[in-house]
Amino acid sequence: MFDYDAEFVDAVFDYCRERLSLDPVPLDFGALIEIAPEKMAGLIRPEGRSPEALLEFFRDTLAPSVVSIDSPGFLAFIPNAPTKNSLLFDMVVACSGLNGTSWLESSGVVVAENQALTYLADLAGMPSGSGGAFVSGGSIGNLSSLTVGRDVGRAKRPQLNPREVRFAISDDAHSSIGKALHVLDVQPLVVATDDHRFTRAALESALEADPHRDNVIGVVATAGTTNAGIVDDLEGLGSFARENDLWFHVDGAYGAAALFSNTHRHLFAGIRHADSYIVDPHKWLFAPLDCCALIYRDPTVARKVLAQQASYLDVLHEGTDEHYDWNPSDFGIHLSRRARGLPFWFSLVSNGTAAYESAVQCAIDLAQRTEVLINECDYLEMVRPASLSIVLFRRKGWNAERYNQWSRELLASQVAFVTPTKWEDETVGRIAFLHPNSTEEMVREIIDSLGD
Ligand SMILES: *Cc1c(COP(=O)(O)O)cnc(C)c1O
């Protein structure tokens, strides 16, 4: 199984070439097409099977039951629109035997990944020396950051019971923040907000009202909520955190990509106060899954908390070269890691940053044009103004069941994949733009499909 099989290599490259040339990538069907258990039964057995036949089985039977996240019609959750160069370079990474764990093994990987991380840090106005690593996703980025923030907060406040330290978060923080705090056994101070935007004023009044405010050691802000695209008061929260020596974490998994938008960049200026910040290139920065940029203001602090110590790893930390202990493994809760930042780096360098600016802007502009179309339609209304690339709308007279039925029918017709969400306990429609090839034409079809 380690021999080179020229024929099968050709078959795989042909398959990949075909996928890369699809324009547009079709949506396909996800769970709308069930896979009968008999089809999978007994595939794994002592003797192997023809890889050509298995590739065909994948193409014809499994792949259609996946909604292609890179189709311009994928407008649910947060889509993903990897550039051709990022996909191609992901194949290069896959075939190159790269372990992105340490400087010792892979300095050529780390140098390039760090160049991309530094670009993202500079764009957000973080000081020079900021850095971190690419981790698998925002959830792990948040967990890693909050682990560091918790330990730093405990160390700064030895008078507190370490089990009682808390982070202030908003009601609208992403579910992965709650999950991270659960893993860390840290309680949140959940701050109620006005119109779902976490502000300095809201934080100050929540702290004032809380008899245990002294055990709040950090603040988590969201730079673009996933449900509605709302950017918290990063400047206010960040300056408050600085003044009060609190850890400031900014979750920009989805929205911080709008740092590339000339019209919206100013909303993110407060990230410059962050002790840790994340953005997912696998969301709005056009890289393939799975890729989150995790950046610390002071990476040496993160290393102290997160580096794994083991005798067989000592060699990773014992070099004399000044970069020698820059190991991506030290900045997250992982050890081994694929060089998942490289496809993003390759695409950013080869396409240039101006291409990123216009691609990010496309989604924001289409969200705004969609708002106009919805306002012109008598059976629809906006729930709130479009924010970043997200549109929340109401189909007058519909209940949850009707939205779900419409969503399934829309996917079955292969027009688009759009799923409902909840807004203040009401089921509403939600469109998340991201792919630069999503069109106004497509939006008109979606709007038509919502009529009678
Ligand atoms: C998507 C998202 C996450 C989680 O990121 P994953 O990459 O899915 O783990 C966290 N926070 C926000 C704001 C997100 O949009």
The ligand as an SDF file (V2000), in Angstrom:
LIG
                    3D

 15 15  0  0  0  0  0  0  0  0999 V2000
  -17.8090   29.8940   13.7450 C   0  0  0  0  0  0  0  0  0  0  0  0
  -17.5650   30.6480   14.9930 C   0  0  0  0  0  0  0  0  0  0  0  0
  -16.8870   30.0600   16.0610 C   0  0  0  0  0  0  0  0  0  0  0  0
  -16.4840   28.6200   16.0460 C   0  0  0  0  0  0  0  0  0  0  0  0
  -15.5090   28.4000   15.0740 O   0  0  0  0  0  0  0  0  0  0  0  0
  -15.2410   26.9350   14.4740 P   0  0  0  0  0  0  0  0  0  0  0  0
  -14.1930   27.2350   13.4700 O   0  0  0  0  0  0  0  0  0  0  0  0
  -16.5420   26.4890   13.8820 O   0  0  0  0  0  0  0  0  0  0  0  0
  -14.8110   26.0720   15.5850 O   0  0  0  0  0  0  0  0  0  0  0  0
  -16.6250   30.8270   17.1700 C   0  0  0  0  0  0  0  0  0  0  0  0
  -17.0290   32.1080   17.2280 N   0  0  0  0  0  0  0  0  0  0  0  0
  -17.6780   32.7070   16.2190 C   0  0  0  0  0  0  0  0  0  0  0  0
  -18.0800   34.1360   16.3660 C   0  0  0  0  0  0  0  0  0  0  0  0
  -17.9660   31.9970   15.0630 C   0  0  0  0  0  0  0  0  0  0  0  0
  -18.6140   32.5750   14.0570 O   0  0  0  0  0  0  0  0  0  0  0  0
  1  2  1  0
  2  3  1  0
  2 14  2  0
  3  4  1  0
  3 10  2  0
  4  5  1  0
  5  6  1  0
  6  7  2  0
  6  8  1  0
  6  9  1  0
 10 11  1  0
 11 12  2  0
 12 13  1  0
 12 14  1  0
 14 15  1  0
M  END
$$$$
